[in-house]
Every structure is written in C-alpha cells, then in structure tokens.
Amino acid sequence: MQYQTQLNRQQLVDLAVNQYFASIARKDLEATLACCHHSALLTVQTSFALYEGKTGLRRFFAELFARYTSIKQRDFSCTVDAKNGRIAANYVEELVASDGARSVFDNTAFWRVREDRFQELFVYVSGAQPF
C-alpha cells in the first residue's frame, strides 16, 4: 500500500535516525511511539513477530526497554525513496542485558511513512533473536 507524505529525504533520515533510534537509545517510550502512526505495524521478520497499533508497539518497546540496560544503534547506511515515503537502514545494534551480557547485531529496517510518521516497520535481525 502507498501512503501520503510530504517528508523529503533529509526529513525521512531524521525521523529514522535522530528521532526513532535516538528515542530507543534513551529508552524513551513515549518519544519512540510518537514516531509511529496510531495504526502502525511493526514486524520483526526474522522472529515472525507482529505488533499492531500503538498498544502492540507499546508492549514491544516496553519489553525491549525492560530487558536491556543499554540499547545503541550505530553505523547507519540509509537508502531513501522520498517520492514514495520509504526508507531502509542497515545498522549495527548493541544490546546490554541486566547481567552485563553484550550482544551485537547487524540489522536492517524498512519503513513506509504515512504523513509524518512510520506506518509500517519491518526489521531483520542477524543472529539469535533478542526479542
């Protein structure tokens, strides 16, 4: 499905990197959810998990934030289709559990933007699934 957005290339990258991922790194649940449309879908493709709407996304992120004391993403490589409101990002994710165990993943995320928020988010995680 195609959604309408007026965001340009830099605004799409900003939404993904400086708003969404930065909010996750701060473990700021409300700011993370603010990046998502009220009817957003989040699919972790590699673990066959689907989270629907703000309620489902709230549950996913609350569990993620509770499970890890530190969540960091870095080394972003973004590909943008501004005309159609789509963005893909490859990035490294570092997770630290409460027992100090550290996991590093090479992930890819694909987004479809509706208006100025994410409508659909598809995440591919390398290695053992942390979610």
C-alpha positions in Angstrom: 0.0 0.0 0.0 1.2 3.5 -0.7 0.7 6.3 1.9 1.0 10.0 1.5 3.8 12.0 3.0 5.5 15.3 2.3 8.8 14.5 4.1 11.9 15.0 2.0 15.0 12.8 2.0 16.7 14.5 4.9 13.4 14.6 7.0 13.0 10.8 6.4 16.5 10.1 7.6 16.0 12.4 10.6 12.8 10.6 11.5 14.6 7.3 11.4 18.0 8.1 12.9 17.6 11.3 15.0 14.1 10.7 16.3 13.2 7.0 16.3 16.6 5.4 17.0 17.7 8.2 19.3 14.5 7.7 21.4 15.1 3.9 21.6 18.7 4.6 22.8 17.3 6.8 25.5 14.7 4.2 26.3 12.1 6.9 25.9 8.9 5.0 25.3 6.6 8.0 24.5 9.1 9.6 22.1 9.6 6.3 20.3 5.8 5.8 20.0 5.5 9.4 18.7 7.4 8.4 15.6 4.7 5.9 14.7 1.3 6.4 13.2 -1.6 5.3 15.5 -2.3 2.3 13.4 1.3 1.4 12.7 2.5 -2.2 12.2 5.9 -3.5 13.4 7.1 -6.8 12.1 10.3 -8.5 13.3 10.6 -10.6 10.2 13.3 -12.9 11.5 11.3 -14.0 14.6 7.9 -13.9 12.9 6.6 -11.4 15.4 3.9 -8.8 14.6 2.9 -5.9 16.7 -0.2 -3.8 15.7 -1.2 -0.3 16.6 0.1 1.8 19.5 -1.0 -0.9 22.0 1.1 -3.6 20.3 4.1 -1.3 19.8 3.9 -0.1 23.4 4.1 -3.7 24.6 7.0 -4.5 22.3 9.1 -1.4 23.3 8.3 -1.7 27.0 9.5 -5.3 27.0 12.6 -4.3 25.0 13.5 -1.5 27.3 12.9 -3.6 30.4 15.1 -6.4 29.0 18.2 -4.3 28.2 20.0 -1.8 30.3 21.6 -0.3 27.1 20.4 -0.2 23.5 22.5 1.5 20.9 22.4 1.7 17.2 25.3 3.0 15.1 27.0 2.9 11.6 23.8 3.8 9.7 23.6 3.3 6.0 20.3 4.7 4.7 18.6 4.4 1.4 15.6 6.7 0.8 12.8 6.8 -1.7 11.4 10.3 -0.8 8.8 10.3 -3.6 7.1 7.3 -2.1 7.9 7.9 1.6 10.1 4.9 2.2 13.4 4.4 3.9 15.7 1.5 4.6 18.6 1.5 7.1 21.3 -1.0 7.7 22.9 -0.5 11.2 24.8 -2.2 14.0 22.8 -2.7 17.2 24.5 -3.3 20.6 22.4 -4.6 23.4 23.5 -5.0 27.0 21.4 -7.1 29.3 20.9 -6.6 33.0 23.5 -9.3 33.8 26.1 -7.4 31.6 25.8 -9.8 28.6 26.5 -7.9 25.4 25.0 -8.8 22.0 25.9 -7.2 18.7 23.7 -7.5 15.7 23.8 -6.3 12.0 20.2 -5.3 11.4 18.2 -3.9 8.6 14.9 -2.0 8.9 12.5 -0.9 6.2 9.8 1.8 6.8 6.8 3.1 5.0 5.8 6.6 6.1 2.3 7.9 6.4 2.0 11.6 6.8 5.0 12.3 9.1 5.2 9.0 11.0 6.0 5.4 10.4 3.0 3.3 9.3 4.9 0.1 8.6 8.2 -1.1 10.0 9.9 -4.3 9.0 13.0 -5.4 11.0 15.5 -8.1 10.1 17.9 -9.1 12.9 21.1 -11.1 12.4 21.9 -13.9 14.8 19.9 -15.2 17.8 16.7 -13.1 18.2 16.8 -10.7 21.1 13.1 -10.0 21.1 
